[in-house]
Amino acid sequence: MNNRHRRITKLRKQELNVLKTKFERGYGVSAEEVYKVLSQCVADASEAIRKFEISILDIKWEDTE
């Protein structure tokens, strides 16, 4: 890793930290907490969609018999 890459990476981390701080001040919640909640929502939605698709396939399978 060269020096230019290190400087750019350091700058990006600083910018990210500034944005995280602004987000936390503006909304009163940390970005990490929001990420955890949204990740769980996406996981729950994916699970619900999967179960729905399975039930549709089961219904179609029963109709063909």
C-alpha positions as CSV (number, residue, x, y, z in Angstrom):
1,M,0.0,0.0,0.0
2,N,1.5,3.3,-1.0
3,N,1.4,6.6,0.9
4,R,-1.1,8.2,-1.4
5,H,-3.5,5.3,-0.8
6,R,-3.0,5.6,2.9
7,R,-3.8,9.4,2.9
8,I,-6.9,8.8,0.8
9,T,-8.1,6.1,3.1
10,K,-7.4,8.2,6.2
11,L,-9.3,11.1,4.6
12,R,-12.3,8.9,3.8
13,K,-12.4,7.6,7.4
14,Q,-12.3,11.2,8.7
15,E,-15.2,12.2,6.4
16,L,-17.2,9.1,7.4
17,N,-16.7,10.0,11.1
18,V,-17.9,13.5,10.5
19,L,-21.0,12.3,8.7
20,K,-21.7,9.8,11.5
21,T,-21.4,12.5,14.1
22,K,-23.8,14.8,12.1
23,F,-26.3,12.0,11.7
24,E,-26.2,11.2,15.4
25,R,-26.6,14.9,16.4
26,G,-29.5,15.3,13.9
27,Y,-31.5,12.2,14.7
28,G,-30.3,11.3,18.2
29,V,-29.4,7.8,17.2
30,S,-26.0,6.3,16.1
31,A,-25.5,5.1,12.6
32,E,-24.5,1.7,14.0
33,E,-27.9,1.3,15.8
34,V,-29.8,2.3,12.6
35,Y,-27.7,-0.2,10.6
36,K,-28.6,-3.0,13.1
37,V,-32.3,-2.2,13.0
38,L,-32.4,-1.9,9.2
39,S,-30.4,-5.2,8.8
40,Q,-32.9,-7.0,11.0
41,C,-35.8,-5.5,9.1
42,V,-34.4,-6.6,5.8
43,A,-33.7,-10.1,7.2
44,D,-37.3,-10.3,8.5
45,A,-38.7,-9.1,5.2
46,S,-36.6,-11.7,3.3
47,E,-37.8,-14.5,5.5
48,A,-41.4,-13.4,5.1
49,I,-41.0,-13.3,1.3
50,R,-39.4,-16.7,1.3
51,K,-42.2,-18.2,3.4
52,F,-44.8,-16.6,1.1
53,E,-43.1,-18.0,-2.0
54,I,-43.0,-21.5,-0.4
55,S,-46.7,-21.3,0.4
56,I,-47.5,-20.3,-3.2
57,L,-45.5,-23.2,-4.5
58,D,-47.3,-25.6,-2.1
59,I,-50.7,-24.3,-3.4
60,K,-49.6,-24.8,-7.0
61,W,-48.2,-28.2,-6.2
62,E,-51.5,-29.3,-4.6
63,D,-53.5,-28.0,-7.6
64,T,-51.5,-30.1,-10.1
65,E,-52.1,-33.3,-8.2
